[in-house]
């Protein structure tokens, strides 16, 4: 069965997210580890977390994909921003130990004029400090669209960060992976509409498909290579709209692909819950087709 869900609000706690997921036909979901602006977090209620764990077990959920707030920038030129990201990411990972075996996804950051090489070095340094031996959460670097000074616009940049962490702290290597965002990779110039196989071969060559752990399933408001990062609802952008050169067969190929179909798919489209329910249903239909 396809493992698919969407971003859910943590405002009402962990158990409530599990119930909401079930109500829209989801068997995974994503959530921000704290306010998306990156502020303080409230104390965890172990009973609330345990209730979600029971829901996940009872309903055969796939891994969850917790998401770091966008405000974290571990490769900023400003020391204060890097220090904040380091502390918050370490705290996030410690808290996620109450839900072992899931994923922690983050945007690698923007080098803010220092150059991509320096940015990659700083991200690797941060990961070496926030990750810890024996942690049960896999940390995922997200593929980025390449706007501004973003790091992670190419598979090579993600691979360089992972390789740097592995070289310094080899014991962490098994807890590092990648999340493929369909809007971002298209905006970055990877042609998943016409050559999904070729894009995945490129990912395998650079990062290794064994490190691909999750997929953000989004349409894009911009054509391939635009470097814009503007998500669209499924079927309303350049990936899924036939009038723009895409179509439902693009998403069918993604959810059916042997290298992808066993991964958790997370919708990040501009929707309310009813819209997510429709997209989840659509993706299940596409995945079941021949």
RACORMO-V819699 format. One record per helix or strand of 3 or more residues. SS is the DSSP state (2 for helix, 1 for strand). FROM is the first residue (numbers start at 1). LEN is the number of residues. If there is no record, write none. Layout:
[[SS:FROM:LEN] [SS:FROM:LEN]]
//
This chain:
[[1:4:4] [2:14:10] [1:30:3] [2:46:13] [1:65:3] [2:79:21] [1:103:4] [2:116:15] [1:138:5] [2:155:14] [2:170:6] [1:176:6] [2:182:7] [2:196:11] [2:209:3] [1:212:6] [2:242:3] [2:248:9] [1:264:4] [2:273:16]]
//
